[in-house]
């Protein structure tokens, strides 16, 4: 499976052709309440049910991206109808569907582990990072099957030979299903994430190996890395908090071939944003000419910008209504100030603040370390909603009156906040106007219907496909909804569960 030369993403809504995913692994089923905060979870999940829901997501992706695999999937499901995780969905199983368009990180990892030198390097890197004993490192080296080793490096769970028992060798990676956060393709380049929390740092390491030894094996110069300066360790603790450099893919969006959008949030720091701007503009073939930066509140409920908004169509967006222009204006009145006082948040100046900056690539050919950037804080972009409208108008040529904003929970309290929490704004575009979301956000569906969209359950769409009532190519202006009783507990939607590798503008 050689993908070099077949990686290019220049928008959020171009027809999706290839992406990186990660099926829920055994490590997610090992999350315990005492580790919620550290492992970034709010609840335990029913793993087998989560896998069943995720299978619908994978099946939907195959229908649109790799339909030749569907007959095999249907036959496999028919033979194993009593199982919630048929073998064809397991990346470590011989029956795995193995698509070169819907690609699992665990499968790619198993492929690069076939190289003995890479295998040794990766085991040593993971063990050094996790502080494993020499004995544990030797146990990992003794695993000959690359599929099993990949599974252990991700889940942290090692099967004890001949006992039927398993044991933790290091912490699981329960957030790895959110592949959006481990990297972002910028035209034909790839920006590697630098995780904000220790719980996701092994993900960053694994993605670095996947990138340099597989995805960009022949084009390493197209990989962009962000990290702290070499003398970061010399800074005092208070200074390190200021200059910490972390970026996660949920805060980076390819809006148009020349336009990158970056969020400054709970997970992506100002230092990282600054570093990205300089590196992107210094790269003569990145294709990026302007970068919009959006500062959002540093809150768990909106950890990345893709939890606040995503693009649905050239002229349509879904947005958490708390940041609509009307609501933001209402929050400036005295009544809201008194409300914040009651919540003891009057000393938190950025509690609800949104700020938008725009940076342009220097007009001349000479790069002066960013000193000649033009910065635009034009009155036409006063907030988040006006930014989204501006993108549709300037980048896609949409008339101002034709831009549509669909709001979480249909902008009605308390559904707006409840459904934003369960990822009503976190949608993955399969193509312009066809997006994937969760079935539990029913009030948000009303906004889609009012905007002229169809809303259909994934299982019902599968039936239509199988009965030849419609083909994936014929699906237009539609929100496809996935079962989400367990998937939503992990705090991420379809946008989070995808790392697009290839989109076309058709």
C-alpha positions in Angstrom: 0.0 0.0 0.0 2.1 2.9 -1.3 0.4 6.3 -0.9 3.2 8.8 -1.6 2.1 11.1 -4.3 -1.6 10.4 -3.6 -1.9 12.7 -0.6 -3.5 16.1 -1.2 -6.2 18.0 0.7 -7.1 21.6 -0.3 -10.5 22.0 1.3 -12.9 20.7 4.0 -15.6 19.8 1.5 -13.9 18.4 -1.6 -15.0 14.9 -2.5 -13.3 12.6 0.1 -11.1 9.9 -1.6 -8.8 8.6 1.1 -8.6 9.0 4.9 -6.9 7.6 8.0 -9.1 6.2 10.8 -8.6 4.1 13.9 -11.1 1.5 15.0 -11.8 1.4 18.8 -9.2 -0.9 20.3 -9.0 -2.9 23.5 -7.4 0.0 25.4 -10.6 2.0 25.3 -12.3 -0.8 27.2 -9.7 -0.4 30.0 -10.5 3.2 30.9 -11.3 3.5 34.6 -13.0 6.4 36.5 -9.9 7.2 38.5 -8.1 8.0 35.2 -10.8 10.1 33.5 -9.1 13.4 33.8 -5.7 12.1 32.9 -6.9 10.1 29.9 -9.3 12.8 28.7 -12.6 10.8 29.2 -15.8 11.7 31.0 -17.3 8.3 31.2 -16.6 4.6 30.6 -17.8 3.1 27.3 -19.4 -0.2 26.4 -16.7 -1.3 24.0 -18.5 -3.9 22.0 -21.4 -1.5 21.4 -19.0 1.2 20.5 -17.4 -1.1 17.9 -20.8 -1.9 16.4 -21.5 1.8 16.0 -18.1 2.5 14.6 -18.6 -0.4 12.1 -21.5 1.6 10.6 -19.1 4.6 10.2 -16.5 2.4 8.4 -19.2 0.8 6.2 -20.5 4.2 5.2 -16.9 5.4 4.3 -16.5 2.2 2.2 -19.7 2.8 0.3 -18.5 6.3 -0.7 -14.8 5.8 -1.0 -14.2 2.1 -1.8 -17.5 0.4 -2.9 -15.6 -2.6 -4.4 -15.1 -3.7 -0.7 -18.8 -3.7 0.1 -19.7 -7.2 -1.2 -17.0 -8.6 0.9 -18.2 -6.7 4.0 -21.8 -7.8 3.5 -20.8 -11.4 3.1 -18.6 -11.2 6.2 -21.5 -9.6 8.2 -23.9 -12.3 7.0 -21.6 -15.1 8.2 -21.0 -13.5 11.6 -24.3 -11.8 12.2 -24.2 -12.8 15.9 -20.9 -10.8 16.5 -20.7 -7.1 17.1 -17.2 -7.0 15.6 -17.0 -9.2 12.5 -13.4 -10.2 11.7 -13.5 -8.1 8.5 -13.4 -4.9 10.6 -10.4 -6.0 12.7 -7.1 -4.4 11.5 -5.1 -7.3 13.0 -7.1 -10.1 11.6 -6.4 -12.0 8.3 -10.0 -11.3 7.2 -9.6 -7.5 7.4 -11.0 -5.6 4.4 -7.7 -3.9 3.9 -8.7 -0.9 1.8 -6.2 1.6 0.4 -8.8 4.3 0.7 -10.2 3.7 4.2 -7.0 3.1 6.1 -6.6 2.1 9.7 -3.5 3.4 11.7 -3.1 0.1 13.3 -2.8 -1.6 9.9 -0.3 0.8 8.6 1.7 0.5 11.8 1.8 -3.3 11.3 3.2 -2.8 7.8 6.1 -0.6 8.9 6.9 -3.0 11.7 7.8 -5.6 9.1 11.1 -3.7 8.7 13.4 -5.0 11.4 15.3 -1.7 11.8 12.1 0.4 12.1 10.6 -2.2 14.5 13.6 -2.0 16.8 13.7 1.8 16.6 9.9 2.1 17.4 10.0 -0.4 20.3 13.0 1.5 21.8 11.3 4.9 21.3 8.0 3.8 22.9 9.7 2.0 25.8 12.0 5.0 26.5 9.1 7.4 26.5 7.0 5.2 28.7 9.8 4.4 31.1 9.5 0.7 30.6 11.8 -1.8 32.2 14.4 -3.7 30.2 12.4 -6.8 30.7 9.2 -5.3 29.2 11.2 -4.1 26.2 12.5 -7.7 25.7 8.8 -9.0 25.9 7.9 -6.6 23.1 10.9 -7.6 21.0 9.8 -11.2 21.4 6.5 -10.5 19.6 7.2 -11.8 16.1 3.8 -11.0 14.5 3.8 -7.3 13.4 0.0 -7.2 13.6 0.1 -8.2 17.3 2.9 -5.9 18.0 1.0 -2.9 16.5 -2.0 -3.8 18.6 0.1 -3.9 21.8 1.9 -0.6 21.0 -1.5 1.1 20.6 -3.6 -0.5 23.3 -0.9 -1.0 25.9 -2.3 -4.5 26.5 0.0 -7.5 26.2 -1.4 -11.0 26.0 0.4 -13.4 28.4 1.4 -16.5 26.4 -0.3 -19.7 27.5 -2.4 -18.1 30.3 -5.4 -16.6 28.5 -4.8 -13.4 30.5 -3.6 -9.9 29.4 -1.6 -7.3 31.3 -1.0 -3.6 30.9 2.6 -2.7 29.9 1.8 0.9 29.5 -1.2 3.2 29.4 -3.8 2.8 26.6 -4.5 5.4 23.9 -8.3 5.8 24.2 -8.2 9.0 22.1 -6.5 7.4 19.1 -9.9 7.0 17.4 -9.7 10.7 16.8 -7.2 10.6 14.0 -8.0 14.2 13.0 -5.8 15.3 15.9 -2.6 13.5 15.0 -1.9 15.3 11.8 -3.4 17.5 9.1 -2.7 17.5 5.3 -2.1 20.9 3.9 -2.3 20.6 0.1 0.4 18.0 -0.5 2.2 18.7 2.8 1.5 17.2 6.3 1.6 19.1 9.5 2.4 16.7 12.4 0.5 17.4 15.6 2.3 18.0 18.9 -0.1 16.8 21.6 -1.1 19.1 24.4 -1.4 16.4 27.0 0.7 13.4 28.1 -2.2 11.1 27.4 -1.8 11.7 23.6 1.9 12.0 23.3 2.4 8.3 22.3 -0.1 8.9 19.5 2.2 11.8 18.3 5.2 9.4 18.3 3.4 6.6 16.4 2.1 9.1 13.8 5.6 10.4 13.3 6.8 6.8 12.4 3.7 6.3 10.2 4.5 9.5 8.4 8.2 9.2 7.8 8.3 5.4 7.2 5.1 5.1 5.1 3.0 8.1 4.1 5.9 10.4 3.2 8.7 7.9 3.0 9.9 9.3 -0.3 9.0 13.0 0.4 10.1 13.7 4.0 10.7 17.4 3.0 6.9 17.8 2.8 6.5 17.0 6.5 6.1 20.0 8.9 6.9 19.5 12.5 6.1 21.9 15.4 8.0 21.7 18.7 9.4 23.8 21.6 12.7 25.6 21.0 15.9 23.7 21.9 16.4 25.8 25.0 12.8 25.4 26.3 14.1 23.2 29.2 16.0 26.3 30.5 12.9 28.3 31.1 11.3 28.6 34.5 8.1 26.7 35.0 6.0 29.9 34.7 7.7 30.8 31.4 7.2 27.3 30.1 3.4 27.6 30.5 3.6 30.7 28.3 5.8 29.3 25.6 4.5 25.7 25.6 4.1 24.6 22.0 1.2 22.2 21.2 -1.1 21.8 18.2 -3.8 19.2 17.5 -5.4 18.7 14.1 -8.9 19.5 15.3 -7.7 23.1 15.4 -6.4 23.2 11.8 -8.7 23.3 8.8 -7.8 23.5 5.1 -10.5 25.9 4.1 -9.4 26.6 0.5 -6.2 25.8 -1.6 -4.6 29.0 -0.4 -6.3 29.5 3.0 -5.5 27.8 6.3 -7.6 28.2 9.4 -6.0 27.7 12.8 -7.7 27.7 16.2 -6.0 28.9 19.4 -7.7 26.9 22.1 -7.4 24.6 25.1 -5.2 22.3 23.1 -3.4 24.6 20.6 -1.1 27.3 22.1 -0.2 30.8 20.8 3.4 29.6 20.5 2.4 26.8 18.2 0.2 29.1 16.1 3.1 31.5 15.7 5.5 28.6 14.7 3.0 27.3 12.1 2.5 30.7 10.5 6.3 31.2 10.1 6.9 27.7 8.8 4.0 27.7 6.4 4.9 31.1 4.9 8.6 30.2 4.8 7.7 27.1 2.7 7.6 28.3 -0.9 5.5 25.4 -2.2 3.0 25.1 0.6 0.4 27.0 -1.5 -0.9 28.9 1.5 -1.2 32.6 1.0 -3.4 33.5 4.0 -3.9 32.2 7.5 -6.9 33.0 9.6 -6.4 32.5 13.4 -9.4 32.0 15.7 -9.1 32.3 19.4 -11.8 30.4 21.3 -12.4 30.0 25.0 -10.2 27.4 26.7 -12.9 25.1 27.8 -13.3 21.3 27.8 -16.7 21.6 26.0 -15.0 23.3 23.0 -11.4 21.8 23.1 -10.9 22.4 19.3 -12.4 24.7 16.8 -14.0 21.7 15.0 -16.2 21.3 18.1 -17.6 24.8 17.5 -18.1 24.8 13.8 -17.5 22.8 10.6 -18.2 23.4 6.9 -21.2 21.6 5.3 -21.2 23.1 1.8 -19.6 26.0 0.0 -22.4 28.2 1.2 -23.3 26.4 4.5 -21.8 26.0 7.9 -22.9 24.4 11.2 -22.1 26.6 14.3 -22.5 26.6 18.0 -25.0 29.4 18.4 -23.3 30.8 21.5 -20.9 32.5 19.1 -23.5 33.9 16.7 -23.4 37.6 16.4 -26.8 38.0 18.0 -26.0 36.0 21.1 -22.6 37.6 21.5 -24.2 41.0 21.4 -26.8 40.0 24.0 -24.0 38.8 26.3 -22.7 42.3 26.5 -25.7 43.6 28.5 -25.7 44.0 32.3 -27.9 41.0 32.9 -25.3 38.7 31.5 -22.5 40.4 33.4 -24.5 39.7 36.6 -25.0 36.1 35.5 -21.2 35.7 35.2 -20.8 37.3 38.6 -23.0 34.6 40.1 -21.0 31.9 38.4 -17.8 33.5 39.9 -16.3 33.9 36.4 -16.0 37.7 36.4 -12.2 37.3 36.7 -12.0 35.2 33.5 -11.7 37.7 30.7 -11.7 35.2 27.9 -14.6 33.1 29.2 -16.7 33.9 26.2 -14.3 35.9 24.0 -13.7 35.2 20.3 -10.9 36.9 18.4 -10.1 36.6 14.7 -6.8 37.6 13.1 -5.7 37.2 9.5 -2.1 36.9 8.2 -1.0 37.1 4.6 2.1 35.7 3.0 4.7 38.4 2.2 4.1 39.9 -1.3 7.8 39.9 -2.1 9.9 36.8 -2.7 12.3 37.4 0.1 11.4 36.1 3.5 12.3 38.2 6.5 11.3 35.9 9.4 7.8 37.1 9.3 8.5 40.8 9.8 6.7 41.8 6.6 3.5 39.9 7.1 0.3 41.9 6.6 -2.2 41.5 9.5 -5.8 42.3 8.8 -8.4 42.7 11.5 -10.9 44.3 9.2 -14.3 45.4 10.5 -15.8 42.9 8.1 -14.6 40.1 10.3 -15.7 41.0 13.8 -16.4 37.6 15.1 -16.7 33.9 14.3 -19.9 34.0 12.4 -18.8 36.8 10.2 -15.5 34.9 9.5 -17.5 31.9 8.2 -19.6 34.2 6.0 -16.4 35.9 4.7 -14.9 32.5 3.8 -17.9 31.5 1.7 -18.0 34.9 0.0 -14.2 35.4 -0.6 -13.0 31.8 -1.1 -16.0 30.3 -2.8 -17.7 33.2 -4.5 -21.0 32.9 -2.7 -23.3 35.9 -2.7 -23.6 37.4 0.8 -27.3 36.7 1.1 -26.9 33.1 0.1 -24.6 32.1 3.0 -26.4 29.8 5.5 -25.6 29.2 9.1 -27.1 26.1 10.8 -27.0 26.3 14.6 -26.4 23.6 17.1 -29.7 22.6 18.8 -31.4 25.0 16.3 -30.1 27.8 18.5 -32.6 27.0 21.3 -31.5 26.6 24.9 -30.8 24.1 26.4 -30.6 22.0 23.2 -27.8 24.2 21.8 -25.4 23.4 24.6 -26.5 19.8 25.1 -26.1 19.0 21.4 -22.8 20.9 21.0 -21.5 18.7 23.8 -22.5 15.6 21.8 -20.8 16.9 18.6 -23.6 18.5 16.7 -21.0 20.9 15.1 -18.4 18.2 14.5 -19.4 16.9 11.0 -17.3 15.2 8.3 -18.0 16.2 4.7 -17.9 13.2 2.3 -18.4 15.7 -0.4 -19.8 19.2 -0.8 -23.2 19.2 0.9 -23.1 15.5 2.2 -21.9 15.3 5.8 -21.8 12.7 8.6 -23.0 13.3 12.2 -24.6 11.7 15.2 -28.2 10.5 15.6 -28.7 12.0 19.0 -28.7 15.7 18.0 -32.3 15.9 17.0 -32.9 19.6 17.4 -29.9 20.4 15.2 -31.6 18.2 12.5 -34.5 20.8 12.4 -32.0 23.4 11.3 -30.7 21.2 8.5 -34.2 20.4 7.3 -35.1 24.2 7.3 -32.0 24.8 5.2 -33.1 22.3 2.6 -31.1 19.2 3.6 -32.3 15.6 3.9 -31.6 13.8 7.2 -31.2 10.0 7.0 -29.9 7.2 9.3 -26.9 5.4 8.0 -28.6 2.0 8.3 -31.6 3.3 6.1 -29.2 4.6 3.5 -27.4 1.3 3.4 -30.8 -0.4 2.7 -31.3 2.1 -0.2 -27.9 1.3 -1.6 -28.4 -2.4 -1.3 -31.8 -2.2 -3.0 -30.3 0.0 -5.7 -32.7 2.8 -5.0 -29.9 5.3 -5.0 -26.1 5.3 -5.4 -23.6 7.2 -3.3 -22.9 9.5 -6.3 -26.5 10.5 -6.3 -26.7 11.5 -2.6 -26.8 15.3 -2.4 -27.5 17.9 0.3 -27.8 15.2 3.1 -26.9 14.8 6.7 -26.2 11.1 7.3 -26.5 10.2 11.0 -24.6 7.4 12.8 -25.7 5.5 15.9 -23.9 7.2 18.8 -25.0 6.0 22.2 -21.4 4.9 23.0 -19.3 6.8 20.3 -20.4 10.1 21.7 -19.1 9.3 25.2 -15.6 9.5 23.8 -16.1 13.3 23.2 -15.6 13.5 19.4 -17.7 13.3 16.3 -17.2 12.2 12.7 -14.9 15.1 11.9 -12.7 14.1 14.9 -12.7 10.4 13.8 -11.1 11.2 10.4 -7.8 12.4 9.0 -8.4 13.1 5.3 -5.5 12.2 3.1 -7.0 12.9 -0.3 -9.9 15.1 -1.5 -10.7 16.2 -5.0 -12.6 19.4 -6.0 -15.1 17.4 -8.1 
